Amino acid sequence: MTIRIGDTAPDFSLPDQDGREFTLSAHAGRRVLLVFYPGDDTPVCTRQMCDYRDGIEQFSDLGVEVVGISRDDAGSHRQFREKHGLPFTLLSDPDMTVAAEYGCKGLLGMKRGVFLLDEERVVRYAHVESVAVFRRSRDELIEVIQHLE
């Protein structure tokens, strides 16, 4: 499946790093940046998530909630968050069902993807990387979000 700009993002429920259920539709009224990434504590993913961590105030000032999604389990997510001081929610998608819905399931695992959803879950920005070592930087995303306002 391919999610395009202007589509309503598929709703989903996944467990977070503390085992609590996160349901996308429960975040209606807020902008959400969904960040699909291959794995906790891998070099490129760590750089990406720490880049977003370092700009969390910029995201917050723009009314954007950052949410990471990978195949890793809650325990791995807790350790990853603690080790790197990540201030945002990390969700577990072990069978990559949600990743598949968003076009982020690849032959070798999860593809790196970023989706900005508006307050009504409409996709305002979508980017899926075909090469896992590339990533959208915080600065690129902030610029995109600012231009959408």
Residue frames as a rotation matrix with the C-alpha (Angstrom) as fourth column:
MET 1
0.579 0.816 0.000 0.00
0.816 -0.579 0.000 0.00
0.000 0.000 -1.000 0.00
THR 2
-0.581 -0.733 0.355 1.18
0.726 -0.663 -0.182 3.50
0.369 0.152 0.917 -0.73
ILE 3
0.303 0.596 -0.744 0.11
0.822 -0.558 -0.112 6.41
-0.482 -0.577 -0.659 1.43
ARG 4
-0.291 -0.348 0.891 -0.06
0.805 -0.593 0.032 9.67
0.517 0.727 0.452 -0.47
ILE 5
-0.962 -0.019 -0.273 -0.30
0.153 -0.865 -0.478 13.28
-0.227 -0.502 0.835 0.58
GLY 6
-0.550 0.833 -0.052 -4.00
-0.783 -0.493 0.379 14.09
0.290 0.249 0.924 1.08
ASP 7
-0.167 0.459 -0.873 -4.92
0.087 0.889 0.450 10.55
0.982 -0.001 -0.188 2.16
THR 8
0.569 0.307 0.763 -6.41
-0.767 -0.137 0.627 9.90
0.297 -0.942 0.157 5.56
ALA 9
-0.517 -0.855 -0.049 -3.80
-0.744 0.477 -0.468 7.95
0.423 -0.205 -0.883 7.50
PRO 10
0.100 0.532 -0.841 -4.88
0.031 0.843 0.537 4.44
0.995 -0.080 0.068 8.48
ASP 11
0.456 0.118 0.882 -5.77
-0.850 -0.237 0.471 4.14
0.264 -0.964 -0.008 12.15
PHE 12
0.080 -0.437 -0.896 -3.85
0.066 0.899 -0.432 1.62
0.995 -0.025 0.101 14.25
SER 13
0.813 0.021 0.582 -3.17
-0.576 -0.114 0.809 0.50
0.083 -0.993 -0.081 17.80
LEU 14
0.292 -0.793 -0.535 0.30
0.174 0.594 -0.786 -0.61
0.940 0.136 0.312 18.89
PRO 15
0.793 -0.070 -0.605 1.99
0.609 0.069 0.790 -1.06
-0.013 -0.995 0.097 22.28
ASP 16
0.714 -0.572 0.403 4.43
-0.415 -0.810 -0.414 1.62
0.564 0.129 -0.816 23.41
GLN 17
-0.237 -0.958 -0.160 7.70
-0.304 0.229 -0.925 1.27
0.923 -0.170 -0.346 25.34
ASP 18
-0.722 0.025 0.691 5.76
-0.691 0.022 -0.723 0.81
-0.033 -0.999 0.001 28.58
GLY 19
-0.926 0.367 0.085 3.32
0.373 0.926 0.068 -1.77
-0.054 0.095 -0.994 27.17
ARG 20
-0.253 0.867 -0.429 0.46
0.056 -0.429 -0.902 0.75
-0.966 -0.252 0.060 26.99
GLU 21
-0.025 0.363 0.932 -1.72
0.945 0.312 -0.096 0.78
-0.326 0.878 -0.351 23.90
PHE 22
-0.604 -0.150 -0.783 -1.23
-0.110 -0.957 0.268 3.77
-0.790 0.248 0.561 21.58
THR 23
0.040 0.680 0.733 -4.15
0.886 0.314 -0.340 4.35
-0.461 0.663 -0.590 19.21
LEU 24
-0.803 -0.465 0.373 -3.60
0.594 -0.675 0.438 6.90
0.048 0.573 0.818 16.47
SER 25
-0.150 0.834 0.531 -7.23
0.465 -0.415 0.783 8.07
0.873 0.364 -0.325 16.38
ALA 26
0.523 0.298 -0.798 -7.00
0.852 -0.150 0.502 8.93
0.030 -0.943 -0.332 20.10
HIS 27
-0.377 -0.745 -0.551 -4.56
0.668 -0.631 0.396 11.68
-0.642 -0.219 0.735 19.09
ALA 28
0.057 0.519 0.853 -7.10
0.909 -0.380 0.171 13.48
0.412 0.766 -0.493 16.90
GLY 29
0.953 0.303 0.022 -6.74
0.278 -0.900 0.335 17.23
0.121 -0.313 -0.942 17.17
ARG 30
0.457 -0.875 -0.162 -2.94
-0.269 -0.309 0.912 17.00
-0.848 -0.374 -0.376 17.28
ARG 31
0.645 -0.377 -0.665 -0.36
-0.692 0.080 -0.717 16.86
0.323 0.923 -0.210 14.54
VAL 32
0.660 -0.393 0.641 1.65
-0.171 0.752 0.636 13.65
-0.732 -0.529 0.429 14.61
LEU 33
0.205 -0.693 -0.692 4.97
-0.962 -0.011 -0.273 12.85
0.181 0.721 -0.669 12.95
LEU 34
0.887 0.077 0.455 5.16
-0.173 0.969 0.175 9.07
-0.428 -0.234 0.873 12.46
VAL 35
0.146 -0.927 -0.346 8.76
-0.989 -0.127 -0.077 7.91
0.028 0.354 -0.935 12.09
PHE 36
0.990 0.102 0.094 9.23
-0.098 0.994 -0.049 4.33
-0.099 0.040 0.994 10.87
TYR 37
0.225 -0.973 -0.051 12.78
-0.965 -0.215 -0.152 3.12
0.136 0.084 -0.987 11.49
PRO 38
0.178 -0.156 -0.972 14.54
-0.398 0.892 -0.216 -0.26
0.900 0.425 0.096 11.11
GLY 39
0.436 -0.005 -0.900 15.78
0.581 0.765 0.277 -0.80
0.688 -0.643 0.336 14.67
ASP 40
0.992 -0.055 0.111 16.74
-0.123 -0.561 0.819 0.45
0.018 -0.826 -0.563 18.10
ASP 41
0.566 -0.822 0.066 20.37
-0.286 -0.121 0.951 1.30
-0.773 -0.557 -0.303 18.78
THR 42
0.381 -0.478 0.791 21.57
0.892 0.414 -0.179 0.85
-0.242 0.774 0.584 15.20
PRO 43
-0.560 -0.769 -0.308 23.96
0.705 -0.637 0.311 3.53
-0.435 -0.043 0.899 13.93
VAL 44
-0.828 0.242 0.507 21.72
0.243 -0.659 0.712 5.34
0.506 0.713 0.486 11.42
CYS 45
0.197 0.971 -0.134 18.55
0.541 0.006 0.841 4.99
0.818 -0.238 -0.524 13.50
THR 46
0.183 -0.202 -0.962 20.32
0.953 -0.202 0.224 6.28
-0.240 -0.958 0.156 16.61
ARG 47
-0.856 -0.512 -0.068 21.60
0.469 -0.826 0.313 9.35
-0.216 0.236 0.947 14.72
GLN 48
-0.536 0.732 0.422 18.12
0.246 -0.342 0.907 9.96
0.808 0.590 0.003 13.31
MET 49
0.412 0.782 -0.467 16.29
0.677 0.081 0.732 9.67
0.610 -0.618 -0.496 16.62
CYS 50
-0.071 -0.505 -0.860 18.90
0.901 -0.403 0.162 11.73
-0.429 -0.763 0.484 18.49
ASP 51
-0.909 -0.170 0.381 18.59
0.359 -0.784 0.506 14.41
0.213 0.597 0.774 15.79
TYR 52
-0.064 0.968 0.242 14.83
0.255 -0.218 0.942 14.53
0.965 0.122 -0.233 16.44
ARG 53
0.365 0.106 -0.925 15.45
0.921 0.102 0.375 14.51
0.134 -0.989 -0.060 20.21
ASP 54
-0.560 -0.721 -0.408 17.76
0.764 -0.640 0.084 17.51
-0.322 -0.265 0.909 19.89
GLY 55
-0.939 0.260 0.224 15.01
-0.094 -0.823 0.561 19.43
0.331 0.505 0.797 18.11
ILE 56
-0.501 0.800 -0.330 12.06
0.842 0.539 0.028 18.28
0.200 -0.263 -0.944 20.18
GLU 57
-0.351 0.363 -0.863 11.32
0.405 -0.772 -0.490 21.88
-0.844 -0.521 0.125 21.24
GLN 58
-0.833 0.025 -0.553 11.09
-0.471 -0.558 0.683 22.90
-0.292 0.829 0.477 17.58
PHE 59
-0.764 0.593 -0.255 8.61
0.272 0.655 0.705 20.09
0.585 0.469 -0.662 16.91
SER 60
-0.359 0.629 -0.690 6.64
0.913 0.082 -0.400 20.98
-0.195 -0.773 -0.603 20.05
ASP 61
-0.594 0.081 -0.800 6.57
0.028 -0.992 -0.121 24.68
-0.804 -0.095 0.587 19.15
LEU 62
-0.802 0.295 -0.519 4.98
-0.578 -0.165 0.799 23.66
0.150 0.941 0.303 15.83
GLY 63
0.044 0.885 0.463 2.42
-0.930 0.205 -0.304 21.50
-0.364 -0.417 0.833 17.65
VAL 64
0.318 -0.022 -0.948 3.90
-0.641 0.731 -0.233 18.23
0.698 0.682 0.218 16.38
GLU 65
0.516 -0.104 0.850 4.04
-0.665 0.576 0.475 15.03
-0.539 -0.811 0.228 18.45
VAL 66
-0.172 -0.672 -0.720 6.90
-0.909 0.389 -0.147 12.72
0.379 0.630 -0.678 17.36
VAL 67
0.550 0.366 0.751 6.19
-0.603 0.796 0.054 8.96
-0.578 -0.483 0.658 17.45
GLY 68
-0.428 -0.771 -0.470 8.73
-0.903 0.350 0.248 6.30
-0.027 0.531 -0.847 16.44
ILE 69
0.705 0.640 0.307 7.75
-0.595 0.768 -0.236 2.84
-0.387 -0.016 0.922 15.14
SER 70
-0.336 -0.770 -0.543 9.98
-0.903 0.428 -0.048 -0.21
0.270 0.474 -0.838 14.70
ARG 71
0.252 0.384 -0.888 9.82
-0.242 0.914 0.326 -3.99
0.937 0.132 0.323 15.04
ASP 72
-0.716 -0.679 -0.165 11.59
-0.015 0.251 -0.968 -3.93
0.698 -0.690 -0.190 18.40
ASP 73
0.080 0.762 -0.642 9.74
0.734 0.391 0.556 -4.89
0.675 -0.516 -0.528 21.57
ALA 74
0.846 0.394 0.360 8.86
0.073 -0.754 0.653 -2.69
0.529 -0.526 -0.666 24.55
GLY 75
0.750 -0.609 -0.260 11.96
0.437 0.161 0.885 -3.68
-0.497 -0.777 0.387 26.52
SER 76
-0.162 -0.808 0.566 14.27
0.983 -0.085 0.161 -2.73
-0.083 0.582 0.809 23.67
HIS 77
0.210 0.336 0.918 12.42
0.494 -0.847 0.197 0.57
0.844 0.412 -0.343 23.23
ARG 78
0.982 0.148 -0.115 12.71
0.167 -0.412 0.896 1.38
0.085 -0.899 -0.429 26.96
GLN 79
0.345 -0.931 -0.121 16.47
0.690 0.164 0.705 0.76
-0.637 -0.327 0.698 26.90
PHE 80
-0.223 -0.384 0.896 16.90
0.930 -0.360 0.078 2.77
0.292 0.851 0.437 23.69
ARG 81
0.578 0.528 0.622 14.92
0.310 -0.848 0.431 5.72
0.755 -0.056 -0.654 25.12
GLU 82
0.948 -0.208 -0.241 16.81
0.202 -0.192 0.960 5.67
-0.246 -0.959 -0.140 28.41
LYS 83
0.161 -0.969 0.188 20.26
0.868 0.229 0.440 5.29
-0.469 0.093 0.878 26.84
HIS 84
-0.578 -0.405 0.709 19.74
0.773 -0.551 0.315 8.22
0.262 0.730 0.631 24.47
GLY 85
-0.702 0.319 -0.637 17.28
0.280 -0.699 -0.658 10.37
-0.655 -0.640 0.401 26.45
LEU 86
-0.859 0.428 0.281 14.58
0.241 -0.145 0.960 10.14
0.452 0.892 0.021 23.78
PRO 87
-0.869 0.492 -0.058 11.56
-0.199 -0.454 -0.868 12.20
-0.454 -0.743 0.493 24.93
PHE 88
-0.227 0.817 -0.529 8.99
-0.973 -0.167 0.159 10.69
0.042 0.551 0.833 22.55
THR 89
0.405 0.552 0.729 6.90
-0.571 0.775 -0.270 7.56
-0.714 -0.307 0.629 22.29
LEU 90
-0.646 -0.546 -0.533 8.29
-0.763 0.470 0.443 4.44
0.009 0.693 -0.721 20.61
LEU 91
0.389 0.891 0.234 5.84
-0.828 0.450 -0.336 1.83
-0.404 -0.063 0.912 19.32
SER 92
-0.635 -0.559 0.533 6.33
-0.344 0.822 0.453 -1.88
-0.692 0.105 -0.715 18.63
ASP 93
0.475 0.685 -0.552 5.16
-0.834 0.150 -0.531 -3.29
-0.281 0.712 0.643 15.29
PRO 94
-0.174 -0.723 0.668 6.71
-0.495 0.651 0.575 -6.79
-0.851 -0.230 -0.471 15.48
ASP 95
-0.059 0.195 0.979 4.91
0.627 0.770 -0.115 -8.31
-0.777 0.607 -0.168 12.50
MET 96
-0.871 -0.396 -0.289 5.13
0.120 -0.743 0.658 -5.03
-0.476 0.539 0.695 10.55
THR 97
-0.153 0.912 0.381 1.38
0.968 0.215 -0.127 -4.90
-0.198 0.350 -0.916 9.92
VAL 98
0.658 0.371 -0.655 1.26
0.338 -0.923 -0.184 -1.12
-0.672 -0.100 -0.733 10.40
ALA 99
-0.310 -0.852 -0.422 4.52
-0.211 -0.371 0.904 -0.68
-0.927 0.369 -0.065 8.47
ALA 100
-0.718 0.103 0.688 2.92
0.630 0.516 0.581 -2.53
-0.295 0.851 -0.435 5.54
GLU 101
0.355 0.935 0.008 -0.14
0.881 -0.332 -0.337 -0.24
-0.312 0.126 -0.942 5.66
TYR 102
0.710 -0.146 -0.688 2.16
-0.070 -0.988 0.137 2.77
-0.700 -0.050 -0.712 5.39
GLY 103
0.943 -0.321 -0.088 4.38
-0.055 0.112 -0.992 1.31
0.329 0.940 0.088 2.67
CYS 104
0.316 -0.855 0.411 7.31
-0.929 -0.368 -0.050 0.81
0.194 -0.365 -0.910 5.04
LYS 105
0.520 -0.162 0.839 7.59
-0.250 0.910 0.331 -2.98
-0.817 -0.381 0.433 4.94
GLY 106
0.213 -0.554 -0.805 10.49
-0.977 -0.098 -0.191 -4.14
0.027 0.826 -0.562 2.82
LEU 107
0.592 -0.043 -0.804 11.92
-0.264 0.933 -0.244 -7.49
0.761 0.357 0.542 1.82
LEU 108
-0.237 -0.821 -0.519 14.61
0.400 0.404 -0.823 -7.26
0.885 -0.403 0.232 4.48
GLY 109
-0.467 0.121 -0.876 12.63
0.872 -0.100 -0.479 -5.56
-0.145 -0.988 -0.059 7.23
MET 110
0.525 0.724 -0.447 11.26
0.681 -0.673 -0.288 -2.13
-0.509 -0.153 -0.847 7.97
LYS 111
-0.073 -0.454 0.888 11.95
0.810 -0.546 -0.213 0.73
0.582 0.704 0.408 5.61
ARG 112
-0.679 -0.199 -0.707 12.69
0.589 -0.723 -0.362 4.17
-0.439 -0.661 0.608 6.97
GLY 113
-0.293 0.651 0.700 9.65
0.696 -0.357 0.623 6.43
0.656 0.670 -0.348 6.50
VAL 114
-0.861 0.052 -0.507 8.28
0.342 -0.678 -0.651 9.71
-0.377 -0.733 0.566 7.82
PHE 115
-0.306 0.850 0.428 4.65
0.700 -0.104 0.707 10.86
0.646 0.516 -0.563 7.71
LEU 116
-0.991 0.099 -0.090 3.29
-0.017 -0.762 -0.648 14.15
-0.133 -0.640 0.756 9.01
LEU 117
-0.354 0.935 0.006 -0.39
0.830 0.312 0.462 13.90
0.431 0.168 -0.887 9.86
ASP 118
-0.649 0.194 0.736 -2.56
-0.272 -0.962 0.013 16.92
0.710 -0.192 0.677 10.54
GLU 119
-0.753 0.349 0.558 -5.15
-0.620 -0.091 -0.780 17.25
-0.222 -0.933 0.285 13.30
GLU 120
0.354 0.935 0.009 -7.66
-0.839 0.321 -0.439 15.22
-0.414 0.148 0.898 11.26
ARG 121
0.136 -0.455 0.880 -5.15
0.009 0.889 0.458 12.45
-0.991 -0.055 0.125 10.35
VAL 122
0.992 0.112 0.063 -4.72
0.069 -0.052 -0.996 13.74
-0.108 0.992 -0.059 6.80
VAL 123
0.253 -0.955 0.155 -1.22
0.844 0.297 0.447 13.06
-0.473 0.018 0.881 5.46
ARG 124
0.929 0.032 -0.369 0.51
-0.075 -0.960 -0.271 16.40
-0.363 0.279 -0.889 4.78
TYR 125
0.151 -0.918 -0.368 4.00
-0.986 -0.111 -0.127 14.99
0.075 0.382 -0.921 4.16
ALA 126
0.864 0.078 0.498 5.15
-0.154 0.981 0.114 11.49
-0.480 -0.175 0.859 3.27
HIS 127
0.282 -0.818 -0.502 8.61
-0.902 -0.047 -0.430 10.16
0.328 0.574 -0.751 2.53
VAL 128
0.867 -0.098 0.489 9.75
-0.111 0.918 0.382 6.53
-0.486 -0.385 0.785 2.43
GLU 129
0.081 -0.941 -0.328 13.43
-0.907 -0.206 0.367 5.81
-0.413 0.268 -0.871 1.86
SER 130
0.881 0.146 -0.451 14.36
-0.369 0.807 -0.460 3.08
0.297 0.572 0.765 -0.59
VAL 131
0.028 -0.928 -0.372 17.88
0.216 0.369 -0.904 2.97
0.976 -0.056 0.211 0.87
ALA 132
0.662 0.409 -0.629 17.98
0.621 0.171 0.765 2.44
0.420 -0.896 -0.140 4.65
VAL 133
-0.220 -0.831 -0.511 21.12
0.972 -0.229 -0.048 4.53
-0.078 -0.508 0.858 5.28
PHE 134
-0.738 0.041 0.673 19.40
0.181 -0.949 0.256 7.74
0.650 0.311 0.694 4.20
ARG 135
-0.238 0.673 -0.700 17.14
0.963 0.070 -0.261 9.63
-0.127 -0.736 -0.665 6.56
ARG 136
0.359 0.413 0.837 15.17
0.433 -0.868 0.243 12.86
0.827 0.275 -0.491 6.76
SER 137
-0.706 -0.661 -0.254 16.98
0.556 -0.295 -0.777 15.29
0.439 -0.690 0.576 9.01
ARG 138
-0.133 0.609 -0.782 15.27
0.861 -0.320 -0.395 17.36
-0.490 -0.726 -0.482 11.68
ASP 139
-0.588 -0.161 -0.792 16.05
-0.059 -0.969 0.240 20.55
-0.806 0.188 0.561 9.75
GLU 140
-0.962 0.263 -0.073 14.43
-0.045 0.112 0.993 19.19
0.270 0.958 -0.096 6.58
LEU 141
-0.378 0.866 -0.328 11.30
0.850 0.465 0.248 18.18
0.367 -0.185 -0.912 8.49
ILE 142
-0.221 0.260 -0.940 11.04
0.630 -0.698 -0.341 21.47
-0.744 -0.668 -0.009 10.41
GLU 143
-0.849 -0.139 -0.510 11.31
-0.251 -0.742 0.621 23.37
-0.465 0.655 0.595 7.12
VAL 144
-0.799 0.598 -0.062 8.57
0.260 0.437 0.861 21.23
0.542 0.673 -0.504 5.54
ILE 145
-0.196 0.753 -0.628 6.29
0.981 0.148 -0.128 21.69
-0.003 -0.641 -0.767 8.55
GLN 146
-0.434 -0.035 -0.900 6.84
0.310 -0.944 -0.113 25.46
-0.846 -0.328 0.420 8.59
HIS 147
-0.953 0.042 -0.301 5.94
-0.291 -0.400 0.869 25.70
-0.084 0.915 0.394 4.89
LEU 148
-0.611 0.776 -0.156 2.70
0.610 0.588 0.532 23.82
0.504 0.230 -0.832 5.53
GLU 149
-0.357 0.474 -0.805 1.47
0.789 -0.308 -0.531 26.44
-0.499 -0.825 -0.264 7.97
